[in-house]
């Protein structure tokens, strides 16, 4: 099933790209860099360009960015963190492939990895990836930027 959904999600993404470019101009999103023991949490969504990304998503109207981050983390991989466990990294206007939206980045540094339960079909896979192995993954453009803001050394 996953092998079928990924290509379908990529096709759906590019077919809806013009509408997304218009819609996302007004959108605000949150993403979380979750780090544990030299590993970072990455998710692979069914709908998108096929890149691995950070967990996160769109903010509801009048929702606090940190609350969005914790909500999305729970919805995507069933990891429950409190707002007090997040540290604000930066606010950035994301521009890539015609998209433009405001994104709030947070970091959560854990003592050890937590068991992940990806929410299928939205999230096809989620993994704890060693920082030194990130070069083996096709990453969304903002992953490296967020890790650099955190001060991580990309090897």
C-alpha positions as CSV (number, residue, x, y, z in Angstrom):
1,X,0.0,0.0,0.0
2,X,2.8,2.4,0.9
3,X,4.5,1.8,-2.4
4,X,1.3,2.8,-4.2
5,X,0.6,5.9,-2.0
6,X,3.9,7.6,-2.4
7,X,3.8,8.0,-6.2
8,X,0.2,8.9,-6.0
9,X,1.0,11.6,-3.4
10,X,3.8,13.0,-5.6
11,X,1.5,13.2,-8.6
12,X,-1.4,14.7,-6.6
13,X,1.1,17.3,-5.1
14,X,2.3,18.5,-8.5
15,X,-1.2,18.5,-10.0
16,X,-2.4,20.7,-7.1
17,X,0.7,22.8,-7.0
18,X,-0.8,25.9,-8.6
19,X,-3.6,26.0,-6.0
20,X,-1.2,25.3,-3.2
21,X,1.0,28.2,-4.2
22,X,-2.0,30.6,-3.9
23,X,-3.4,29.0,-0.7
24,X,-0.1,28.9,1.1
25,X,0.7,32.5,0.6
26,X,-1.6,33.2,3.6
27,X,-0.6,30.1,5.6
28,X,1.3,29.8,8.8
29,X,3.0,26.6,9.7
30,X,5.1,25.1,12.6
31,X,7.8,22.5,12.4
32,X,9.7,20.7,15.1
33,X,13.4,19.6,15.2
34,X,13.2,16.7,17.6
35,X,16.7,15.5,18.5
36,X,17.7,12.6,20.7
37,X,21.1,10.9,21.2
38,X,22.6,12.4,18.0
39,X,19.5,11.5,15.9
40,X,16.8,13.7,14.4
41,X,13.2,12.7,13.8
42,X,12.2,12.8,10.1
43,X,8.9,12.0,8.5
44,X,8.0,10.9,5.0
45,X,4.5,12.0,4.0
46,X,2.3,10.4,1.3
47,X,1.4,13.8,-0.1
48,X,4.3,16.0,-1.2
49,X,7.4,16.1,-3.3
50,X,8.7,12.8,-1.8
51,X,11.3,14.5,0.5
52,X,11.8,13.6,4.1
53,X,10.9,16.5,6.3
54,X,10.4,17.6,9.9
55,X,7.2,16.9,11.7
56,X,4.8,19.8,11.6
57,X,2.0,21.3,9.7
58,X,-0.5,24.1,9.3
59,X,-1.7,26.3,12.1
60,X,-5.4,26.6,12.9
61,X,-6.8,30.1,13.0
62,X,-5.5,32.0,16.1
63,X,-3.6,28.9,17.2
64,X,-0.3,29.5,19.1
65,X,2.7,28.2,16.9
66,X,4.1,26.1,19.8
67,X,0.7,24.5,20.3
68,X,0.6,23.7,16.6
69,X,4.0,22.1,16.8
70,X,2.9,19.8,19.7
71,X,-0.4,19.0,18.1
72,X,1.2,18.1,14.8
73,X,3.9,16.0,16.5
74,X,1.2,14.0,18.2
75,X,-1.0,13.7,15.0
76,X,1.9,12.6,12.8
77,X,3.9,10.2,15.0
78,X,2.1,9.9,18.3
79,X,4.9,11.7,20.2
80,X,3.5,13.7,23.1
81,X,5.5,16.7,24.2
82,X,4.5,19.7,26.3
83,X,4.9,23.2,25.1
84,X,7.5,23.7,27.9
85,X,9.7,21.1,26.2
86,X,9.9,23.2,23.0
87,X,12.5,25.9,22.5
88,X,11.7,28.5,19.8
89,X,14.4,28.5,17.0
90,X,13.2,31.0,14.5
91,X,10.4,32.4,12.4
92,X,11.1,32.3,8.7
93,X,9.3,33.1,5.5
94,X,9.7,29.9,3.5
95,X,10.2,30.3,-0.2
96,X,10.7,27.3,-2.5
97,X,9.2,26.2,-5.8
98,X,6.8,29.1,-5.9
99,X,5.6,28.4,-2.3
100,X,5.7,31.2,0.2
101,X,4.5,30.9,3.8
102,X,5.5,31.8,7.3
103,X,7.0,29.0,9.3
104,X,7.8,28.8,13.0
105,X,10.6,26.4,14.0
106,X,11.0,24.8,17.4
107,X,13.5,22.3,18.8
108,X,12.9,19.6,21.4
109,X,16.0,17.9,22.8
110,X,15.2,14.5,24.3
111,X,17.4,12.2,26.4
112,X,16.6,9.2,24.3
113,X,14.5,8.3,21.3
114,X,10.8,7.6,21.7
115,X,8.9,4.9,19.9
116,X,7.3,6.3,16.8
117,X,3.8,5.4,15.5
118,X,3.4,7.0,12.1
119,X,-0.2,8.0,11.3
120,X,-0.9,6.1,8.1
121,X,-1.8,7.2,5.4
122,X,-0.7,10.8,6.1
123,X,2.8,9.7,7.2
124,X,4.2,6.8,5.3
125,X,7.3,6.5,7.5
126,X,9.0,8.2,10.4
127,X,12.6,7.5,11.5
128,X,15.2,8.6,13.9
129,X,18.1,9.4,11.6
130,X,21.7,9.9,12.8
131,X,22.9,13.4,12.0
132,X,25.9,12.0,10.2
133,X,23.6,10.0,7.9
134,X,21.4,12.8,6.8
135,X,23.2,13.1,3.5
136,X,21.7,9.7,2.6
137,X,18.2,11.1,2.6
138,X,16.4,13.4,0.1
139,X,15.5,16.2,2.6
140,X,13.0,19.0,2.3
141,X,14.9,22.3,1.9
142,X,14.0,23.6,5.3
143,X,15.5,20.6,7.2
144,X,19.1,21.7,6.8
145,X,18.2,25.3,7.5
146,X,16.4,24.4,10.8
147,X,19.3,22.1,11.9
148,X,21.7,24.9,11.1
149,X,19.7,27.3,13.2
150,X,19.9,24.7,16.0
151,X,23.6,24.6,15.7
152,X,23.8,21.0,14.6
153,X,26.8,20.0,12.6
154,X,25.8,18.4,9.3
155,X,28.3,15.9,8.3
